[in-house]
Amino acid sequence: MKAKHLITVFLGGFLLLGSLFFIISQGVWEMLPPGLIGISLLYLGIKRDRTGSLLFGHFTIIAGCFYVTWGLYLLPHSQPTLAGILTRPLFWGLFSIFGGVCANYHGFCKCLKEKV
């Protein structure tokens, strides 16, 4: 099956592999939701669907808000290392919010409107 959105497939694969790396190597189970988002992006990259993109965008914005709130509570315990930044929920919350906004805009994109 040919991927229709290579950037979406690439980002989904990156999120999935990155979260699996941190879960396996360091035992950081907080990286499980980014892995689930990566699986969703892989699905959306292969199957071109407007409704799926809009639902994914709204879900990701809501999950990002929870992550930002959780990350603000954990901010005093943060470490200024690459692993300390990438494994904290504040980073993934901002990433999720901006990704959700992007998915919502893409739901109304011309490439998906013409398919419906």
Secondary structure, 3 states (H helix, E strand, C coil): CCCCCHHHHHHHHHHHHHHHHHHHHHCCHHHHHHHHHHHHHHHHHHCCCHHHHHHHHHHHHHHHHHHHHHHHHHHHHCCCCHHHHHCCHHHHHHHHHHHHHHHHHHHCCHHHHCCC
